[in-house]
Amino acid sequence: MKKFWLVTLFLSLFFVVSCGSGETDTEELSDIPDWDYSNAVTDEDSTDSSAPIDNGNTDAADAADSSADTGDNNPSGDTGVSDEFPDDEEPVPQGCGNETVEYGERCDSAAPITCSNLNSNMTGATKCLADCTAFDMSTCDKKIWGALNVRFSTKFIMDNAKIGDSGYFAQGTLPYSAFNGLYGDKTKFFPQSGDGSVSFAVTDNYTGTLGARKRQLFVKQNPVSGYPRHELEFAPGTIKSGDEYRINAVSIFDLVDNLLKLVRYRLIDRQNGTECIMGIGYSGSVFITSVYPENADLYEGGSVEIVANNVDFYYPTEVPGLDEETTIPEEVLKYPLCSK
């Protein structure tokens, strides 16, 4: 019996070994990958549970580095910051604020300066604007240099081309002073008593920048002899009753200025045998109380009546709002500058 069990056991083992050696399963122990445990982190080595795990993928690490790099390796140099200025802001000149006046700057200092250093006819103090382009003259106060009133009426406007004829000139002149006022650093009055002033109005042609022509009205006052004399120059174009013309010292006339209704006042003197300008109107209004023909170009034979109160004027280099580097246009001055 004992031999029987031994034989049976031997045959069973032989059968198992024979079945396990078939060609259907070719996997060997050497086919299993050798796992690398050298990077395994133990509890003692772990200090930050949120630290990224090194998965051995060097390409992924390079991609992360390149996306965060905004240094010199960026070929376009575009950092995503816009170089454009908002529509309501102007770029400040380069160097503005460094206390040195450079190209494109008028001034560059936060220190105040007296207004009289920039314009002898103004008082107070001012500072350079934030963009260094000019001084803020709006903070200065003006001193009145001259003031006048005007009352003028004529029923015969003359043609300026004909007033060289003394007989013709006598037809349109009126024996009174239309301009009354005072002026100067030491206060002079005009007209002088008994100076025999005559007042008159003339029209002349005005040629615009594009060659178009309009008629232009002037109202003047001359003394019989000597000076000063006075001149109102209206913007070219038609005139109608009720119009208000504003005194202006800096604007160049053109045909479109008829819509703006501007007028210039000049106080004219004579020095060294040459007429020169002593004063230029700064502010005030001249009103057209009546005119004929109405709302039309004025020629010889028309009529006009005007009135103006409290027109102030200044020596041309002392006009408020201007500084020593800003001058009145030559067309506005019309004459060379008188010495005071």
DOZA-217202 format. One record per residue: residue number from 0; x, z, y of N, C-alpha, C, O in turn. Coordinates in steps of 0.02 Angstrom, whole numbers, plus 50000, padded with zeros to 5 digits. Layout:
# DOZA-217202
NUM  X  Z  Y  X  Z  Y  X  Z  Y  X  Z  Y
...
//
This chain:
# DOZA-217202
0  50042  50000  49940  50000  50000  50000  50044  50000  50063  50029  49966  50112
1  50095  50037  50060  50139  50042  50118  50171  49975  50132  50179  49957  50191
2  50191  49937  50081  50222  49872  50090  50172  49823  50119  50190  49779  50158
3  50109  49831  50099  50057  49786  50125  50051  49791  50200  50048  49740  50234
4  50049  49851  50227  50044  49862  50299  50105  49836  50337  50097  49811  50392
5  50163  49842  50309  50224  49816  50342  50222  49741  50346  50241  49713  50397
6  50200  49708  50291  50196  49634  50292  50145  49611  50343  50157  49563  50380
7  50088  49645  50346  50036  49626  50394  50061  49632  50465  50048  49588  50506
8  50096  49687  50482  50123  49698  50549  50173  49644  50567  50173  49619  50623
9  50216  49625  50521  50267  49573  50532  50235  49507  50548  50257  49472  50593
10  50183  49488  50510  50149  49425  50522  50114  49424  50590  50113  49372  50624
11  50086  49480  50611  50052  49484  50677  50100  49473  50734  50085  49437  50781
12  50158  49505  50730  50208  49497  50783  50233  49425  50786  50243  49399  50840
13  50242  49393  50729  50265  49324  50727  50215  49277  50760  50234  49230  50794
14  50150  49291  50749  50097  49249  50778  50096  49254  50854  50087  49204  50889
15  50106  49315  50881  50105  49326  50954  50163  49291  50986  50154  49258  51038
16  50222  49295  50958  50281  49263  50986  50274  49188  50985  50295  49155  51032
17  50246  49161  50934  50237  49088  50928  50189  49063  50981  50202  49010  51010
18  50135  49097  50994  50086  49076  51045  50116  49079  51115  50099  49036  51156
19  50159  49127  51131  50187  49135  51198  50242  49086  51213  50265  49085  51270
20  50265  49045  51168  50320  48999  51180  50297  48928  51189  50337  48882  51182
21  50231  48915  51205  50204  48848  51213  50225  48817  51279  50248  48854  51323
22  50220  48749  51290  50241  48713  51350  50190  48716  51406  50205  48692  51460
23  50132  48744  51397  50080  48746  51448  50097  48792  51504  50069  48783  51558
24  50141  48841  51497  50160  48888  51550  50235  48883  51559  50274  48908  51518
25  50257  48848  51615  50328  48836  51624  50360  48884  51674  50420  48880  51684
26  50320  48928  51706  50347  48974  51756  50398  49021  51726  50386  49050  51673
27  50455  49029  51760  50507  49074  51738  50516  49128  51790  50490  49122  51845
28  50551  49179  51775  50562  49236  51820  50602  49214  51882  50594  49242  51936
29  50645  49164  51873  50686  49141  51929  50645  49104  51981  50669  49094  52037
30  50584  49081  51965  50541  49046  52013  50509  49091  52064  50484  49066  52114
31  50507  49155  52055  50476  49202  52102  50523  49210  52162  50582  49223  52153
32  50498  49203  52225  50542  49208  52284  50574  49277  52291  50544  49328  52274
33  50635  49275  52315  50671  49338  52327  50653  49363  52397  50680  49337  52445
34  50609  49411  52405  50589  49437  52470  50646  49475  52503  50681  49514  52471
35  50654  49463  52570  50707  49496  52608  50680  49559  52639  50637  49555  52683
36  50703  49615  52617  50679  49679  52643  50726  49708  52696  50719  49767  52714
37  50774  49668  52720  50823  49696  52767  50792  49712  52835  50818  49754  52872
38  50736  49678  52851  50703  49691  52916  50645  49740  52911  50609  49750  52959
39  50638  49770  52855  50584  49818  52847  50595  49877  52893  50651  49903  52899
40  50541  49899  52926  50545  49955  52973  50517  50017  52940  50460  50016  52916
41  50556  50069  52940  50533  50131  52910  50499  50173  52963  50502  50156  53022
42  50467  50227  52943  50434  50272  52990  50484  50301  53040  50467  50313  53098
43  50546  50311  53016  50596  50340  53060  50619  50290  53113  50635  50309  53169
44  50622  50224  53094  50646  50174  53140  50593  50151  53190  50612  50125  53243
45  50528  50158  53175  50475  50133  53218  50466  50178  53278  50454  50238  53271
46  50472  50148  53341  50462  50187  53403  50406  50160  53445  50382  50195  53490
47  50383  50099  53431  50330  50069  53472  50286  50028  53427  50305  49974  53404
48  50227  50054  53414  50181  50019  53370  50155  49954  53400  50130  49912  53363
49  50161  49946  53467  50136  49886  53498  50190  49833  53506  50175  49778  53529
50  50253  49847  53486  50307  49799  53494  50294  49740  53449  50268  49748  53394
51  50312  49680  53470  50299  49621  53429  50343  49620  53367  50401  49641  53368
52  50313  49596  53313  50348  49592  53249  50390  49529  53247  50365  49475  53264
53  50453  49535  53227  50497  49477  53221  50478  49440  53159  50492  49463  53103
54  50447  49382  53165  50426  49344  53108  50475  49289  53091  50462  49246  53048
55  50534  49289  53126  50585  49241  53110  50573  49172  53139  50613  49127  53127
56  50519  49162  53179  50503  49096  53207  50537  49091  53275  50508  49113  53325
57  50597  49062  53278  50634  49056  53341  50602  49008  53389  50610  49016  53449
58  50566  48957  53365  50533  48909  53409  50479  48942  53450  50472  48927  53510
59  50442  48988  53420  50389  49023  53456  50418  49066  53512  50390  49070  53566
60  50476  49097  53498  50508  49139  53549  50531  49097  53607  50525  49117  53665
61  50559  49037  53592  50582  48993  53646  50525  48970  53690  50532  48966  53751
62  50468  48955  53659  50410  48933  53698  50386  48986  53745  50368  48972  53802
63  50386  49049  53722  50364  49103  53765  50412  49112  53824  50390  49124  53880
64  50478  49106  53810  50527  49113  53864  50519  49059  53916  50524  49073  53976
65  50508  48996  53895  50504  48941  53942  50442  48945  53986  50444  48922  54043
66  50388  48972  53961  50327  48976  54000  50332  49028  54055  50298  49024  54106
67  50376  49077  54046  50383  49130  54095  50440  49117  54144  50449  49154  54192
68  50479  49064  54133  50537  49049  54175  50516  49010  54237  50492  48953  54232
69  50524  49040  54297  50509  49006  54360  50571  48998  54402  50567  48991  54463
70  50629  49001  54370  50692  48999  54407  50715  48929  54422  50675  48883  54430
71  50782  48922  54427  50812  48859  54448  50805  48804  54397  50817  48746  54413
72  50786  48821  54334  50779  48769  54283  50717  48727  54292  50706  48679  54255
73  50674  48745  54342  50614  48706  54355  50633  48645  54395  50650  48651  54454
74  50631  48585  54364  50656  48526  54399  50617  48507  54461  50646  48479  54508
75  50552  48521  54464  50512  48500  54521  50515  48550  54578  50501  48532  54635
76  50536  48612  54565  50538  48663  54617  50470  48684  54641  50466  48719  54692
77  50416  48666  54606  50348  48683  54627  50331  48751  54600  50323  48759  54540
78  50325  48799  54644  50308  48866  54622  50234  48879  54624  50212  48935  54609
79  50195  48829  54642  50123  48838  54645  50098  48863  54712  50038  48871  54721
80  50144  48876  54761  50125  48899  54827  50116  48839  54873  50161  48798  54878
81  50059  48834  54906  50044  48776  54949  50087  48777  55011  50097  48829  55042
82  50113  48718  55030  50152  48711  55091  50107  48694  55151  50133  48689  55207
83  50042  48685  55141  49997  48665  55195  49976  48725  55236  49970  48781  55210
84  49965  48715  55303  49939  48767  55347  49864  48760  55353  49838  48704  55351
85  49828  48816  55360  49755  48811  55371  49741  48768  55432  49783  48761  55476
86  49682  48737  55432  49663  48691  55486  49666  48723  55555  49678  48689  55605
87  49653  48789  55558  49649  48821  55623  49715  48854  55644  49716  48893  55692
88  49769  48840  55608  49833  48870  55625  49885  48817  55634  49886  48766  55599
89  49930  48827  55682  49985  48782  55694  50049  48815  55669  50057  48876  55676
90  50095  48777  55640  50157  48806  55617  50197  48833  55675  50203  48801  55727
91  50225  48893  55667  50268  48922  55718  50335  48888  55716  50362  48877  55662
92  50364  48869  55774  50429  48836  55773  50480  48875  55735  50482  48937  55738
93  50522  48840  55698  50574  48872  55659  50620  48910  55706  50645  48883  55755
94  50632  48973  55690  50675  49015  55732  50637  49057  55782  50667  49100  55813
95  50572  49045  55791  50532  49085  55839  50533  49158  55817  50516  49174  55760
96  50553  49201  55863  50556  49272  55848  50626  49298  55838  50636  49358  55826
97  50676  49255  55844  50745  49277  55835  50781  49293  55900  50842  49301  55901
98  50742  49297  55955  50769  49314  56021  50816  49262  56050  50854  49277  56096
99  50815  49201  56023  50857  49146  56049  50813  49086  56063  50778  49062  56018
100  50814  49060  56124  50774  49002  56142  50808  48940  56113  50864  48923  56130
101  50772  48907  56067  50798  48848  56032  50755  48788  56047  50707  48791  56085
102  50774  48732  56017  50738  48669  56028  50664  48677  56011  50648  48705  55959
103  50621  48654  56056  50549  48659  56045  50519  48724  56069  50458  48733  56065
104  50560  48771  56094  50536  48835  56118  50542  48839  56195  50589  48811  56224
105  50496  48873  56225  50498  48885  56297  50528  48953  56311  50562  48963  56362
106  50516  49000  56266  50541  49068  56272  50544  49098  56202  50515  49070  56155
107  50578  49155  56195  50583  49187  56129  50603  49259  56139  50660  49279  56124
108  50556  49299  56163  50570  49370  56174  50504  49407  56181  50456  49381  56209
109  50504  49468  56156  50445  49511  56164  50448  49551  56229  50400  49586  56246
110  50503  49546  56265  50511  49584  56327  50468  49554  56382  50465  49493  56388
111  50434  49594  56423  50393  49568  56478  50437  49540  56534  50495  49559  56541
112  50408  49494  56572  50442  49464  56629  50393  49463  56687  50334  49453  56677
113  50418  49472  56748  50373  49472  56806  50349  49402  56820  50387  49354  56815
114  50285  49396  56836  50255  49331  56848  50287  49295  56907  50290  49234  56909
115  50310  49334  56957  50340  49303  57016  50405  49267  57000  50425  49223  57038
116  50438  49284  56944  50497  49247  56924  50480  49177  56899  50521  49132  56902
117  50419  49169  56876  50396  49104  56851  50358  49065  56904  50361  49004  56906
118  50323  49101  56946  50283  49070  56999  50279  49119  57057  50248  49172  57051
119  50311  49103  57113  50316  49149  57169  50249  49167  57199  50245  49214  57239
120  50197  49130  57182  50131  49143  57210  50089  49187  57165  50028  49194  57176
121  50120  49217  57114  50082  49258  57067  50116  49326  57059  50176  49332  57069
122  50076  49376  57042  50101  49444  57034  50084  49468  56964  50046  49437  56927
123  50113  49526  56946  50100  49554  56880  50156  49539  56832  50211  49520  56852
124  50142  49548  56767  50191  49537  56715  50161  49496  56659  50100  49496  56649
125  50203  49462  56623  50180  49420  56567  50231  49422  56511  50287  49447  56520
126  50212  49395  56453  50257  49391  56396  50255  49321  56365  50210  49281  56381
127  50302  49308  56323  50304  49244  56287  50248  49243  56236  50233  49294  56204
128  50216  49185  56228  50165  49177  56177  50195  49185  56107  50255  49178  56098
129  50152  49201  56058  50176  49215  55990  50210  49155  55959  50253  49163  55915
130  50192  49094  55980  50223  49034  55951  50284  49009  55991  50311  48956  55975
131  50304  49047  56041  50364  49032  56081  50359  48968  56122  50410  48944  56147
132  50300  48940  56131  50293  48876  56166  50285  48884  56242  50295  48836  56278
133  50266  48943  56266  50254  48953  56338  50244  49027  56352  50238  49068  56307
134  50244  49043  56417  50225  49110  56438  50150  49114  56447  50118  49064  56463
135  50122  49173  56437  50050  49182  56445  50034  49196  56518  50031  49254  56540
136  50025  49142  56557  50014  49149  56628  49944  49177  56645  49931  49194  56702
137  49900  49181  56595  49833  49207  56607  49834  49281  56624  49785  49307  56651
138  49889  49316  56609  49894  49387  56625  49918  49399  56696  49920  49456  56719
139  49936  49346  56732  49960  49353  56801  49902  49350  56850  49849  49322  56836
140  49913  49379  56909  49863  49377  56963  49889  49331  57018  49949  49328  57031
141  49843  49296  57050  49861  49249  57103  49853  49281  57172  49811  49325  57182
142  49893  49257  57219  49886  49275  57289  49861  49214  57326  49889  49160  57319
143  49808  49222  57365  49780  49164  57401  49830  49142  57455  49853  49182  57495
144  49845  49077  57455  49891  49049  57505  49854  49012  57560  49875  49011  57618
145  49797  48981  57541  49757  48946  57590  49684  48943  57570  49669  48944  57510
146  49639  48939  57618  49567  48935  57604  49535  48893  57659  49556  48894  57717
147  49482  48855  57639  49449  48813  57689  49376  48803  57673  49354  48811  57616
148  49338  48784  57724  49269  48762  57718  49264  48691  57746  49303  48672  57790
149  49217  48652  57720  49209  48583  57743  49136  48570  57759  49092  48586  57719
150  49123  48540  57817  49057  48514  57835  49068  48445  57863  49100  48437  57915
151  49041  48394  57830  49053  48326  57853  48991  48283  57841  48959  48288  57789
152  48976  48240  57890  48920  48193  57884  48936  48131  57925  48956  48136  57983
153  48926  48072  57895  48935  48010  57932  48884  47958  57910  48860  47959  57853
154  48867  47915  57956  48820  47861  57940  48856  47793  57935  48825  47740  57931
155  48923  47797  57937  48961  47735  57931  49026  47748  57892  49076  47770  57921
156  49025  47734  57828  49085  47738  57787  49127  47675  57799  49101  47619  57795
157  49190  47684  57814  49233  47627  57830  49269  47600  57768  49277  47635  57718
158  49289  47537  57773  49330  47506  57721  49403  47524  57737  49428  47509  57791
159  49437  47554  57690  49505  47578  57702  49553  47521  57720  49603  47532  57755
160  49537  47460  57697  49581  47403  57712  49578  47382  57785  49620  47343  57807
161  49529  47407  57823  49520  47384  57892  49537  47437  57945  49536  47422  58004
162  49552  47498  57924  49559  47551  57974  49622  47545  58017  49631  47582  58065
163  49666  47498  58000  49723  47485  58043  49703  47455  58109  49743  47456  58157
164  49644  47428  58113  49617  47399  58175  49588  47457  58216  49539  47488  58195
165  49617  47471  58274  49595  47528  58314  49522  47523  58335  49488  47574  58339
166  49499  47463  58350  49429  47454  58370  49382  47470  58312  49331  47504  58322
167  49399  47447  58253  49358  47461  58194  49361  47536  58177  49310  47566  58161
168  49419  47565  58182  49428  47636  58166  49385  47680  58212  49358  47730  58190
169  49380  47660  58274  49341  47699  58322  49267  47700  58305  49231  47747  58323
170  49243  47648  58270  49172  47646  58251  49153  47699  58200  49096  47722  58198
171  49201  47718  58158  49184  47763  58103  49209  47834  58111  49192  47876  58070
172  49248  47849  58162  49274  47916  58171  49225  47960  58210  49189  47936  58254
173  49224  48024  58193  49180  48073  58225  49223  48125  58259  49270  48151  58229
174  49208  48141  58323  49252  48185  58363  49241  48259  58349  49223  48297  58395
175  49251  48280  58288  49245  48352  58274  49289  48368  58212  49312  48323  58177
176  49298  48432  58200  49339  48455  58143  49293  48472  58085  49256  48521  58087
177  49296  48431  58032  49256  48445  57973  49288  48499  57929  49253  48533  57891
178  49354  48507  57934  49391  48555  57892  49411  48615  57935  49442  48607  57988
179  49393  48674  57913  49410  48735  57948  49437  48786  57899  49410  48795  57845
180  49492  48819  57917  49520  48868  57872  49587  48896  57895  49603  48892  57954
181  49624  48924  57849  49690  48953  57863  49735  48942  57803  49712  48928  57747
182  49801  48949  57815  49848  48938  57760  49916  48966  57779  49928  48985  57836
183  49961  48968  57730  50031  48985  57742  50049  49056  57728  50007  49100  57725
184  50114  49068  57719  50140  49135  57707  50128  49181  57767  50121  49241  57760
185  50126  49151  57827  50115  49190  57888  50047  49176  57920  50035  49195  57977
186  50004  49145  57883  49934  49132  57903  49928  49091  57967  49930  49117  58023
187  49921  49026  57957  49908  48980  58012  49835  48957  58007  49809  48947  57953
188  49804  48948  58065  49735  48925  58066  49732  48850  58083  49774  48825  58121
189  49683  48816  58054  49671  48747  58075  49596  48737  58080  49558  48768  58042
190  49572  48696  58125  49614  48660  58175  49633  48706  58232  49601  48758  58243
191  49684  48688  58268  49702  48725  58328  49651  48710  58383  49623  48655  58385
192  49639  48757  58425  49589  48749  58479  49608  48690  58524  49663  48686  58550
193  49561  48644  58532  49570  48587  58576  49619  48536  58550  49650  48500  58590
194  49626  48530  58484  49674  48482  58457  49646  48411  58455  49683  48363  58442
195  49582  48403  58468  49552  48337  58471  49549  48302  58404  49558  48241  58400
196  49536  48340  58350  49533  48311  58283  49474  48263  58276  49423  48270  58310
197  49483  48213  58233  49429  48167  58215  49422  48167  58139  49471  48172  58103
198  49360  48161  58116  49345  48160  58044  49312  48094  58026  49277  48065  58067
199  49324  48070  57964  49296  48005  57944  49298  47999  57868  49330  48037  57833
200  49261  47948  57844  49258  47933  57773  49276  47860  57762  49257  47817  57802
201  49314  47846  57708  49331  47777  57690  49321  47768  57615  49322  47817  57577
202  49313  47706  57595  49313  47689  57523  49368  47639  57510  49387  47600  57554
203  49393  47641  57449  49448  47596  57430  49439  47578  57357  49401  47609  57320
204  49476  47526  57335  49475  47506  57265  49519  47552  57224  49572  47574  57246
205  49496  47568  57163  49536  47606  57115  49542  47564  57052  49491  47543  57024
206  49603  47553  57029  49614  47514  56968  49633  47561  56912  49682  47597  56917
207  49593  47561  56858  49605  47604  56801  49663  47580  56758  49692  47527  56770
208  49680  47620  56707  49736  47603  56663  49725  47540  56624  49773  47507  56604
209  49662  47521  56612  49647  47460  56575  49632  47401  56621  49613  47347  56598
210  49642  47411  56687  49633  47356  56734  49565  47353  56766  49555  47313  56812
211  49517  47393  56743  49450  47393  56773  49452  47425  56843  49493  47469  56855
212  49408  47402  56887  49408  47427  56956  49342  47462  56973  49288  47442  56951
213  49350  47514  57014  49292  47550  57041  49307  47567  57114  49364  47564  57136
214  49255  47585  57151  49264  47607  57219  49276  47683  57219  49252  47719  57176
215  49313  47705  57269  49331  47776  57274  49322  47800  57345  49340  47766  57393
216  49292  47861  57352  49277  47889  57417  49331  47939  57439  49355  47979  57399
217  49350  47936  57503  49395  47984  57534  49361  48011  57597  49330  47974  57634
218  49368  48076  57609  49347  48107  57672  49410  48138  57703  49445  48176  57670
219  49423  48122  57766  49486  48142  57798  49475  48171  57867  49423  48161  57899
220  49525  48207  57889  49526  48233  57958  49596  48226  57986  49645  48248  57957
221  49600  48193  58045  49664  48183  58079  49662  48216  58148  49611  48211  58183
222  49717  48247  58168  49722  48267  58238  49738  48206  58280  49765  48156  58255
223  49723  48208  58344  49739  48152  58387  49814  48141  58388  49838  48084  58389
224  49851  48195  58388  49923  48191  58383  49948  48250  58342  49918  48304  58342
225  50003  48240  58308  50031  48294  58269  49998  48303  58200  49960  48260  58178
226  50014  48357  58169  49990  48373  58102  49974  48447  58099  49990  48483  58147
227  49941  48472  58046  49927  48439  57982  49863  48398  57983  49823  48403  58029
228  49856  48357  57932  49792  48322  57922  49766  48339  57852  49803  48366  57810
229  49703  48322  57840  49669  48343  57779  49641  48282  57742  49626  48230  57772
230  49635  48289  57676  49612  48233  57636  49576  48258  57573  49604  48298  57535
231  49514  48236  57563  49478  48245  57500  49476  48178  57464  49455  48128  57493
232  49497  48176  57402  49497  48115  57362  49451  48125  57301  49465  48165  57257
233  49396  48089  57300  49347  48095  57246  49365  48050  57187  49396  47997  57196
234  49347  48071  57128  49358  48030  57069  49322  47963  57077  49268  47962  57105
235  49351  47908  57053  49320  47842  57062  49253  47836  57025  49244  47867  56973
236  49208  47797  57054  49144  47785  57022  49086  47798  57069  49095  47814  57127
237  49026  47790  57042  48966  47798  57083  48954  47871  57101  48976  47916  57066
238  48918  47881  57157  48903  47948  57182  48829  47954  57195  48797  47906  57218
239  48801  48012  57180  48730  48021  57194  48718  48090  57225  48760  48135  57218
240  48663  48097  57259  48646  48161  57292  48640  48216  57240  48613  48206  57185
241  48664  48275  57258  48661  48332  57214  48722  48340  57169  48729  48390  57135
242  48766  48290  57168  48826  48295  57127  48871  48352  57151  48877  48365  57211
243  48901  48387  57103  48951  48439  57117  49019  48415  57092  49027  48403  57032
244  49066  48409  57136  49134  48389  57118  49179  48451  57120  49181  48487  57169
245  49215  48461  57066  49258  48521  57060  49329  48504  57082  49358  48453  57063
246  49357  48549  57123  49427  48541  57146  49473  48546  57085  49466  48591  57043
247  49520  48499  57081  49567  48498  57024  49636  48477  57048  49643  48430  57087
248  49687  48513  57025  49755  48501  57050  49800  48467  56999  49857  48450  57016
249  49778  48457  56938  49825  48433  56886  49802  48372  56848  49843  48339  56817
250  49738  48355  56849  49712  48300  56808  49726  48232  56840  49717  48223  56900
251  49747  48184  56798  49755  48115  56820  49687  48082  56819  49650  48087  56770
252  49670  48048  56873  49606  48013  56876  49606  47951  56832  49658  47918  56824
253  49549  47936  56804  49536  47872  56772  49462  47859  56781  49426  47901  56808
254  49440  47802  56758  49370  47784  56770  49322  47833  56736  49266  47844  56759
255  49344  47863  56680  49300  47909  56644  49292  47974  56683  49246  48013  56669
256  49336  47988  56731  49332  48051  56768  49271  48054  56813  49254  48108  56838
257  49237  47998  56822  49174  48000  56859  49124  48045  56824  49081  48076  56856
258  49129  48050  56758  49085  48094  56720  49105  48167  56729  49062  48211  56725
259  49169  48179  56741  49193  48248  56749  49181  48274  56820  49181  48334  56831
260  49172  48229  56868  49159  48247  56938  49216  48291  56965  49206  48351  56979
261  49275  48261  56973  49332  48296  56999  49348  48272  57070  49332  48215  57088
262  49379  48315  57110  49400  48297  57178  49465  48334  57193  49476  48390  57171
263  49508  48302  57232  49572  48332  57252  49571  48347  57327  49543  48309  57366
264  49603  48402  57345  49613  48417  57416  49688  48419  57430  49727  48449  57392
265  49708  48388  57486  49778  48389  57506  49784  48409  57580  49746  48386  57622
266  49831  48453  57594  49850  48470  57662  49916  48433  57675  49966  48446  57642
267  49916  48388  57723  49973  48342  57733  50007  48357  57800  49974  48363  57852
268  50073  48363  57797  50113  48376  57857  50163  48318  57866  50162  48270  57827
269  50204  48324  57916  50255  48272  57929  50321  48307  57943  50326  48349  57987
270  50373  48288  57906  50439  48316  57915  50492  48261  57912  50490  48218  57868
271  50538  48262  57960  50591  48212  57963  50564  48141  57964  50592  48095  57934
272  50508  48132  58000  50479  48066  58008  50440  48040  57948  50420  47982  57947
273  50429  48083  57897  50394  48062  57836  50337  48109  57820  50345  48170  57824
274  50279  48081  57803  50223  48123  57782  50240  48156  57715  50270  48126  57670
275  50220  48219  57709  50233  48257  57647  50175  48303  57634  50134  48317  57678
276  50171  48328  57573  50114  48371  57553  50135  48444  57559  50186  48466  57532
277  50093  48481  57595  50105  48552  57606  50061  48596  57562  50081  48651  57542
278  50000  48573  57546  49954  48612  57505  49912  48568  57460  49897  48511  57477
279  49894  48595  57402  49852  48558  57354  49794  48603  57332  49805  48662  57317
280  49733  48576  57331  49675  48615  57313  49678  48641  57242  49700  48605  57197
281  49658  48703  57231  49662  48735  57165  49593  48747  57134  49582  48731  57076
282  49547  48776  57172  49481  48791  57144  49428  48786  57199  49444  48788  57258
283  49366  48781  57177  49310  48773  57223  49270  48711  57206  49289  48673  57161
284  49216  48699  57242  49173  48642  57230  49154  48608  57295  49148  48640  57347
285  49145  48542  57291  49121  48502  57347  49054  48472  57326  49050  48439  57274
286  49002  48483  57366  48935  48460  57349  48915  48399  57390  48928  48397  57451
287  48885  48351  57358  48858  48291  57392  48785  48307  57410  48742  48306  57366
288  48772  48321  57473  48704  48338  57493  48662  48275  57503  48601  48277  57494
289  48693  48220  57523  48657  48156  57528  48707  48099  57526  48765  48107  57547
290  48685  48041  57502  48728  47982  57499  48684  47920  57499  48629  47919  57471
291  48711  47867  57529  48677  47802  57528  48730  47747  57527  48777  47747  57566
292  48722  47699  57481  48669  47692  57430  48676  47744  57375  48731  47767  57359
293  48619  47762  57347  48616  47814  57296  48642  47789  57229  48623  47735  57206
294  48685  47829  57198  48709  47815  57130  48737  47744  57124  48721  47707  57077
295  48779  47726  57171  48808  47658  57172  48879  47662  57200  48898  47711  57231
296  48917  47609  57188  48983  47604  57219  48974  47601  57295  48930  47566  57320
297  49017  47637  57331  49012  47640  57404  49057  47588  57436  49117  47583  57420
298  49028  47551  57481  49066  47501  57519  49057  47516  57594  49024  47564  57612
299  49085  47474  57635  49079  47480  57707  49005  47484  57728  48963  47444  57707
300  48990  47534  57771  48923  47539  57798  48880  47591  57765  48825  47605  57790
301  48901  47620  57710  48862  47672  57678  48865  47737  57717  48901  47743  57767
302  48827  47787  57694  48826  47852  57727  48835  47907  57675  48819  47898  57616
303  48862  47965  57697  48872  48020  57651  48874  48085  57690  48896  48087  57748
304  48851  48139  57658  48855  48206  57687  48881  48253  57632  48855  48253  57576
305  48931  48294  57648  48960  48339  57599  48967  48409  57629  48968  48417  57690
306  48973  48460  57585  48984  48528  57606  49026  48563  57552  49017  48551  57493
307  49072  48607  57574  49113  48646  57528  49128  48713  57559  49143  48717  57619
308  49125  48766  57520  49140  48833  57543  49193  48865  57499  49193  48858  57438
309  49239  48901  57532  49289  48941  57497  49331  48902  57447  49341  48924  57390
310  49354  48844  57468  49403  48807  57427  49471  48839  57439  49493  48845  57496
311  49505  48859  57385  49572  48887  57394  49625  48837  57374  49615  48797  57328
312  49681  48840  57408  49735  48792  57395  49802  48828  57401  49807  48883  57428
313  49854  48795  57375  49920  48826  57369  49975  48776  57384  49966  48715  57379
314  50033  48803  57401  50092  48762  57405  50103  48733  57335  50097  48769  57285
315  50118  48668  57329  50115  48634  57264  50156  48665  57207  50136  48661  57149
316  50212  48696  57223  50251  48727  57169  50227  48797  57151  50254  48829  57106
317  50176  48821  57187  50151  48889  57176  50079  48891  57151  50046  48942  57156
318  50056  48836  57124  49987  48833  57098  49981  48882  57040  50020  48878  56993
319  49932  48927  57041  49923  48975  56986  49917  48940  56918  49887  48887  56912
320  49945  48973  56867  49942  48945  56800  50001  48902  56782  50012  48887  56723
321  50039  48880  56833  50098  48840  56820  50160  48885  56824  50161  48933  56862
322  50211  48868  56784  50274  48904  56790  50327  48857  56819  50311  48800  56838
323  50389  48880  56822  50440  48842  56858  50460  48777  56823  50492  48735  56854
324  50441  48769  56760  50458  48707  56724  50399  48659  56718  50406  48605  56690
325  50341  48679  56744  50282  48636  56741  50266  48612  56812  50259  48653  56857
326  50260  48548  56820  50249  48520  56887  50183  48483  56890  50155  48462  56839
327  50157  48474  56951  50096  48435  56962  50114  48361  56958  50165  48340  56985
328  50073  48320  56925  50087  48248  56919  50096  48215  56987  50064  48235  57036
329  50138  48164  56990  50152  48130  57053  50089  48098  57082  50081  48096  57143
330  50045  48072  57039  49983  48041  57064  49941  48092  57102  49909  48075  57152
331  49941  48154  57079  49903  48205  57112  49935  48224  57179  49900  48231  57230
332  50001  48231  57180  50035  48248  57242  50030  48192  57294  50015  48205  57352
333  50043  48130  57271  50037  48070  57312  50092  48065  57366  50114  48009  57382
334  50114  48121  57392  50165  48123  57444  50224  48165  57420  50216  48206  57375
335  50283  48156  57450  50339  48201  57433  50323  48272  57456  50282  48283  57501
336  50357  48320  57426  50344  48390  57440  50375  48411  57507  50434  48397  57521
337  50335  48444  57548  50361  48473  57611  50402  48535  57595  50392  48567  57544
338  50448  48551  57640  50481  48616  57636  50440  48666  57675  50410  48649  57726
339  50438  48728  57652  50395  48778  57684  50428  48804  57748  50399  48847  57782
//
